[in-house]
Amino acid sequence: MEAATQALDAQPIAMTLSAGFAALYEHHYTVVYRTALRITGNPADAEDAMQTVFLRILNQGSRLDLGQLKEAYFRRAAANAALDLLRRRVSHAEAGLDEAFPHAAHETAALLKERLRRAIATLDGSDGELFLLRFVEGLSNGELAELFGQDKNHIAVRLHRIRQMLQVEMER
């Protein structure tokens, strides 16, 4: 009974969004959603990833200068959130169709996309993010070099190795 009385006496926490955050959301939510949708292939998952991105920004509070965040930041954040979602799904997944029917002669495009998503989810570190930003989002090697703080040639070599790892994973 005492807990119920305390709950009634509790004051609601005022959650007000700054005008800067609201403007930031309005300006970048489509980029975040589209990036996440291309990676996950599922509108509900894309919305979850979008929510994750903006909640992370909101949780940063005054530590972030909202005016300095550029579109590349949001693409990268969306790719990270979508990859996290795919990794969680793979780690909790049951046997998929490709495991149930390993000798299927013909795979549908949707099944191939799902197998690729699972293969990408197995990549370590920022490799999945790098691959998605290059081949899904269409960023150039030069843009990726600047974004990751690495040499353009190093990015090209990493992408080549990532493609080889994905090919091995897809052949399983």
Secondary structure, DSSP 8 states (H G I E B T S, - for coil): -HHHHHHHH---------HHHHHHHHHHHHHHHHHHHHHH--HHHHHHHHHHHHHHHHHHGGGS-GGG--HHHHHHHHHHHHHHHHHHHHHH----HHHH-TT-S---HHHHHHHHHHHHHT--TTHHHHHHHHHTS---HHHHHHHHTS-HHHHHHHHHHHHHHHHHHHH-
